[in-house]
Amino acid sequence: MHALQLPSFLHGTFRSVQQKTHQEGVRCGEQYRKDGTFPSPRQMVELPPGEVVVAHEVVDFQRERPAWRLYMVSHVMGDLVQEGQKSFPVRHDYEAFFRETAWGALFFATTHMGAVSAERTARRLQAVLRFWEPLQCARYLFNQPGVPQTLEEVMVAACGWAMDAWCPVGDASVRSRLEGAAERMARATREDCIEAIFREMPRALALARKLKHREVVADPAFLRERLASLDARSFERVSGALTGELIGLLYDWDQELGLQ
């Protein structure tokens, strides 16, 4: 089994990683502006089996303690762009490049940056699946403070919505459900996406507690009509059926009903 390797700029106290990721973001941004490419990290470190990686900011309570802070890849991305430069193309290209590494694959699959379309989510899940074995070597702090989790547990916490919407077979393994979800997302038609959205919509409705016109908004005929009327760009944004994006849609439609 191949060990997991992480860039050295992700290790240290919160403050030291903050400094190193800033420097890495500036370095990557400078090279991108020169020739449209990104440099590889200067130093990669092989993690011992079972090493704990902090994969989400919400569980990083011991910031003075040296640790592997994977979630701080977002700090690199924050420093890629200079003032006046468009951020979307640079960040998109950064993701495409570093998604081809184990650490980048896990970061982008669990962070949901940018528009979470079916096509983009498929690529993110496929990347994690390619690096499944090395990623299994570590343990992660993701959504439970102080409780290291397995790769499977992290993927359920971060991408359970994708499995439920696109591969709702409860007794299969996490890995096989992710494979099924990624495969279906990669070749999904607009109608496939709408059916996936409907499978995830009950969860979105349950979490959208402040809807003022719930009966109207929750009506399947209303939902189908509104989804059908979305322009291509707006539909792409929600096509993956990410719960948070669906909640945003529900509140938009609820607000529109209030203005009528």
N, C-alpha and C positions, 0 to 999 in steps of 0.2 A: 504494500500500500504506500502510495506517495504521500510524503508529509506535506502539511500546509505551510506555505511561505507567505510572509507579509512584508511590506516595505518597512524599513526601519523608522521612517518618519511617523509611523502610527504608534510607536511605543514611547512611553514616558509618562510623566505627570500630565495633567490636563494642560497646564500652561506651556510645558515644553513641546507637547504635540501641537498645540496651537501655533507656536512659533515655527515649528518645522513644516507644518502643513501650509502655512502662509508662504514660506520660502519655496515650497514645492509648487504651489499654485502659480506664483510669479514666474518660476523657472519654466513650467509647462506652457504658460501663456506667452512668454517671450518666444519660445521655439515655434509655437503654433502660428504666431504672427509672421514669423520668418518664412516658414515653408509648409504650414498646414499639417504638421505632424506633432507628436508628443514624445518627449524623452522617456525612456524606461526609468523606474526608480533607481537611485544610485546604489542602494544596498538592500538586498532581500535577506530576511532571517527565517531560518527553518524552525518552526515551533515544535517543542516536545509534545508527544501525544498527550491529550487531555488538557493542554494549556487553555486558559480561559481568555476569551476575547469579548470585550465590551462592544456589543453590536447596536446598541440604541442609547441615545442620550438620556432617556428618562430613568435608566437604571445606573447611571454613572454618579454615584453619591460620594465616592472616595476619590476626589479629584487630585488630592496631593499624593496619592499612591501611584507608583509607576504601573502601567497596564497597557495592554494592546487595545487601542481605541479605534476600531474599524469605522464607526459612525462618523468620525472626523474627516473622512474622505470628502464630506460635504464642504469642509473648510477649504480644501484644495480647490474645489470647483468655484467657491466664492471669490477666489483670487485669480481666476483664469483671465478675467475680462477687465480691460482698462475702461476708464470713463469714455463714453461716446461709442463704444464698441457694442455690437449686438451680442447678447449673451447666449441666445438659444442655439445658434449653429455651433458655437464653441463647446458648449456643454453636451450637446447631442453627439458631437464627434469624440469628445472625451469619453463619454459613456461607451460608444461603439468600440473604441480602442481598448479601454481597460475592462470591459465586460469579458474580454478574452483572457482574463487572468482569474484565478480562483477567488482572490479577495475582492476584485471588482465585480465579479458575477454575484457574489453574495450581497455586497453592498447595494447594488442596483435592484436586485430582486426584492430586498426587504425594505427599501427606503421609499419607493414609489415617487421618484422625482419626475417632474414634467407630466405631460398628458399620458395617462395610463391606458393606452389603446390596447385592443386585443393583439394586434401585430407586435407592438413593443413588449407587452407582457410575455408573449410567446418567446421572443428572443431572450428575455431575461431569465425565464424558467429554463429554457434550453441550455443557457450558459451555466446555470447552477448544476444542472444534471450532468453536464460534461465534466465538471469538477467535483462530483459527488464524493468520491473516495477521499481526496485530500481534505475536503471540507468536513467530512465526518470525523477526522482526527482530533479536532478541537472541540471545546465546549464553549457555550456562548451565554452572556448575560444580555437578554433581549427585552422581555416584558415582565420578568419577575426579579426584583432586586435581591441580590445575594444568592440566587438559585441558578447555578449553571445548567443550561439546557443543551440537549442534543441538537444536531442539525435538523432532524425530523421535527422536533418540537418547535424550533424557530420557524421553520417553513409553514407549519400549521398556524402558528400565531400571526405570521406576516402575510401568508398567501392562502389561508384557509378559504377566503372569499373566492379565489380563482378556482380552487378545487370544487367548492360547492356549486359554483355557477356553471363550470365547464366540464366537470367530471364527477357528478354526484353519485359516486359508488362508494358507500361508506366502509365496506369491509376490505377494500384493497389497501395495499401499503401506501404510505405517503409518497414514496418515490414513483410508484406506478400511476398514482392519481395525478401527480405533477406532469408526468410524461403524457398522460391522456389529455390533460387540460392544455398543455403546450401545443400538442398536435392539433387539437380542435381549434384553438385560437389562431394558429398559423394559417389555417385554410378557411376561416370563418367568413361567411357571407353576412350582409347586413341583417338578414332575417335570423341567422344563427346567433348573432350578437343580441338581437332583441329577445330571443328566447332565453339566453343566458342572463340578460338583465332581469327578466321576469322571475327567474329562479332566485336571484339575489334581492329582488325588490322587497319581499317581506321583512328581511333584516334591516334594510334601509328605512322602511316605514316605521319599524319598531324603535329605531334610534332617533328618528326625526320627531321628537316629542312636542315641538312647538308649532306644528302645522295648524293653521287656523281653518283650513277648508279640507280637513282630512278625508271626509267621505268622498268628496269629488276627486281629490288627488289620488286616492287609493283605488279608484274605480279602474278595472282593467281596460275598459274601452277608452277611458280618458288617457291612460298611460300609453296605450298603443297608438292612439291618434297623435299625441304629443311627440313620442319617439319618432314616428314616421315623418313628422314635419321638421325635424332638426336638419340643418344644413350639414354638408359632409364634414366640415371641420369640427362642428359642435358634437356631431355623432361620434366621430373618431375619439374624441376626448373621453367619452363614457363607454365606448364599445367593449372595453375589457370587463365591465361590470364591477369595478372597484366600488365598494360600499360607500366610501366617502364622496366619490364623484356623483353617485346616485342621490345621496342625501342633498347635495348641492342643487341638483336638478329639481328635486321635490320642492325645496324652498323657493327656487326661482319661479316655478309654476304656481306655487301657493301665493306668492307675492303678486304675480300677474292677475290671479283671480280676484285678489283684493282691490285691484285698480279698475276692475271692470264695472 
